Amino acid sequence: MCGRRRPVHAGDEPAHRGGQYEQERLMPKYVIERDLPGAGKLTGDELCAVSQESVEVLSTMAPRAQWLESYVTDDKLLCVYIAEDPEAVRDHATKGGFPVTAVHRVSSIIDPTTAERA
């Protein structure tokens, strides 16, 4: 599976029929900081294994938490989740053996189009 690329949200329903966007409306979004020295040097296979472990753990937790995406930096992973509460995020980390440095609830999302509001 890891050798093939697929859309991050393959199988999610479009927003107008529910799916991820409906779940985001019902549960808050969180950014999770994970200190992981050398994260930026992980190989594709290593990232695949971490992703598979995360998805496996999350499959036992549905619908308490959903992983949207993660950003890998030199020494940190920044993960974006939809979850019922911070404890669901921490529960996922404990079950998967993932570090959690901090959990931040997202209060708003802005982008360049935010500047266009008048």
C-alpha positions in Angstrom: 0.0 0.0 0.0 2.8 2.4 0.8 4.3 2.2 -2.6 1.2 3.7 -4.2 0.0 7.2 -3.7 -3.7 7.9 -3.1 -5.6 11.0 -2.1 -5.4 11.7 1.6 -9.1 11.5 2.0 -10.0 8.8 -0.5 -13.4 7.4 0.5 -14.5 10.5 2.3 -17.9 11.8 1.1 -18.0 15.2 -0.6 -18.9 18.1 1.7 -22.5 18.4 0.5 -23.2 14.8 1.6 -21.6 14.9 5.0 -18.2 13.2 5.3 -15.2 15.0 6.7 -16.6 18.5 6.5 -19.7 17.6 8.4 -17.6 15.9 11.0 -15.4 19.1 11.3 -18.6 21.1 11.9 -19.6 18.7 14.8 -16.2 18.2 16.4 -13.3 20.7 17.0 -10.1 20.6 15.1 -6.7 20.3 16.8 -3.1 20.8 15.9 -0.9 18.3 17.7 2.8 19.0 18.2 5.0 15.9 18.3 8.7 16.4 19.1 10.5 13.7 17.1 14.2 14.4 16.6 15.3 13.5 13.1 11.7 13.4 11.8 12.8 15.1 8.6 15.2 12.3 7.8 12.6 9.5 8.1 12.5 7.5 4.9 9.3 7.0 2.9 9.0 3.5 4.2 9.4 4.7 7.8 6.7 7.4 7.3 4.5 4.8 5.7 4.9 2.5 8.8 4.0 5.4 11.2 1.0 6.3 9.1 -0.2 2.7 9.0 0.1 2.5 12.8 -1.8 5.7 13.2 -4.6 4.6 10.8 -4.9 1.2 12.5 -5.3 2.8 16.0 -7.8 5.3 14.7 -9.9 2.5 13.2 -10.5 1.3 16.7 -11.5 4.8 17.9 -14.0 5.9 15.3 -15.8 8.3 15.5 -13.8 9.9 18.4 -10.9 11.1 16.3 -9.9 11.5 12.6 -6.5 12.3 11.3 -6.6 14.9 8.5 -2.9 15.5 7.7 0.6 16.0 9.2 3.5 18.2 8.4 7.0 16.8 8.9 9.8 19.2 9.9 13.4 18.5 10.9 12.5 17.5 14.5 8.8 17.7 14.8 5.5 16.4 13.4 2.6 18.8 13.3 -0.6 16.8 12.9 -4.1 18.1 12.2 -7.0 16.1 13.7 -10.7 16.4 14.2 -11.6 15.0 17.6 -14.3 15.1 20.2 -11.8 16.4 22.8 -8.1 16.6 23.6 -8.3 13.3 25.5 -9.2 11.5 22.3 -6.1 12.9 20.7 -4.0 11.8 23.7 -5.7 8.4 23.8 -4.7 7.9 20.1 -1.1 8.8 21.0 -0.9 6.4 23.9 -2.3 3.5 22.0 0.0 4.1 19.0 3.1 5.0 21.0 3.3 8.5 19.5 4.8 11.4 21.4 2.6 14.4 22.2 4.3 17.6 23.1 1.2 19.8 23.0 -2.4 19.8 21.8 -3.9 23.0 20.5 -7.6 23.5 19.7 -8.1 25.5 16.5 -10.3 28.5 17.1 -10.3 29.9 13.6 -8.7 29.2 10.2 -7.5 32.0 8.0 -5.9 32.1 4.6 -5.3 34.8 1.9 -9.0 34.9 1.1 -9.7 36.1 4.6 -8.2 39.4 3.6 -10.9 39.8 0.9 -13.7 40.0 3.4 -15.1 43.5 3.6 
